Structures are given as C-alpha cells and as structure tokens.
Amino acid sequence: MLFTSTLAVCYYFFFGTEKYKSLRNSLKASYKKLDDEENADDDSSGNKKRRRIDNLNTQIKNLEGQSLRFNMSSMGISAFVQIASTYLIDSLYSKQVVAKLPFVPISLFSGLTHRNLDGTDFTDCSALFAFILSSMSVKPIISNLFDYSLPKRKNGISELREDGMYFDSLLLYVLYLSFST
C-alpha cells in the first residue's frame, strides 16, 4: 500500500491534471516540429530556416521551464510522502523482527538493519530496513511502468513515445487493490 501512495499522490496532484497533459502534448509537438524542421530539405533561405529553428528552441526552453516546476513540486511531495511512510513503518513495527537475514551485515548497515530491535543478533531485520530496500527496488519499476516523465531531447534527437500514459487504468486498479486490503 505504501509503495503506491507516493505515486497516487503525485498522480492526483500533478500527472493526472489537464495542465500536465497539455504541457506534455505541447512539448511533444514542439520536439516533433523541431525534428521536422531540422531534417527538412526545403529550398527556403538559410536565415529563414535558422530563425524558425531558433523560435522553436525558445518555445521548447519555455515549456521545459514549466516542466521543471512540475518536476520540482512532484519531487517535494514525493519526498514528504516517503518520509511520512518511513516514519509510519518505523513507529508501527518498532521492536519487531520482520525478517531473518542469511548473513551478518557489515557494520555500516547493521545499525539500519537492526534499528529499534532488542538483542545482539544482527541477522534480525527491522521493518524499516525491509521497507527501504523494497521501496528502493519497486518504486523505480513502477515509475518506469507508468511513464509519467516528459519527453526529452538528447544529442539533437527527441525521445518521443507514441502514447505517453500507457497504464492509467492499470494504475487505478493497482491503487484500488492496495488501498482496499
């Protein structure tokens, strides 16, 4: 449930809004126009073509500035939800062993794996460590699966996907399942 809470909050406040969707579509269209303009072999003068390319680059920079505001806001909300989830897990499962590690962790990690646990058996694992490990591994996978990132341009080639938000209905279904249990 807590894995999807960050994604759900960001989707509700940012990625599901019409403003974000229109910004995404505008950025895609601008990148496509720029690629077409750069690859066009028309007979127009070089200055005219350069001016159109400069105008498109300016438009893209403005749109990327707007997208930066979205990204910063969503990262702030995501960090807040992650910190709140970590605190909740730590307080709910304080002094409870949730797993047994098959090895003794190195001293750098033993404080985290054995956090709030009584005893000296460092193969005992706290819920906080299990939560941090699983959120570090699951969150990027879920984020890539739903692909809410804006299109980017690298080395003069725009990385456009035909349809950006593939799994909106799947997201709603996963959220429903995670919150209903």
Stockholm file with secondary structure:
# STOCKHOLM 1.0

chainA/1-181         MLFTSTLAVCYYFFFGTEKYKSLRNSLKASYKKLDDEENADDDSSGNKKRRRIDNLNTQIKNLEGQSLRFNMSSMGISAFVQIASTYLIDSLYSKQVVAKLPFVPISLFSGLTHRNLDGTDFTDCSALFAFILSSMSVKPIISNLFDYSLPKRKNGISELREDGMYFDSLLLYVLYLSFST
#=GR chainA/1-181 SS CHHHHHHHHHIIIIITSHHHHHHHHHHHHHHHHHHHHHHCCCCSCHHHHHHHHHHHHHHHHHHHHHHHHHHHHHHHHHHHHHHHHHHHHHHHTTTCEEEECSSCCCHHHHHHHTTTCCSSCTTEEEHHHHHHHHHHHHHHHHHHHHTCCCCEEETTEEECCSSSCTTHHHHHHHHHHHHHC
#=GC SS_cons         CHHHHHHHHHIIIIITSHHHHHHHHHHHHHHHHHHHHHHCCCCSCHHHHHHHHHHHHHHHHHHHHHHHHHHHHHHHHHHHHHHHHHHHHHHHTTTCEEEECSSCCCHHHHHHHTTTCCSSCTTEEEHHHHHHHHHHHHHHHHHHHHTCCCCEEETTEEECCSSSCTTHHHHHHHHHHHHHC
//
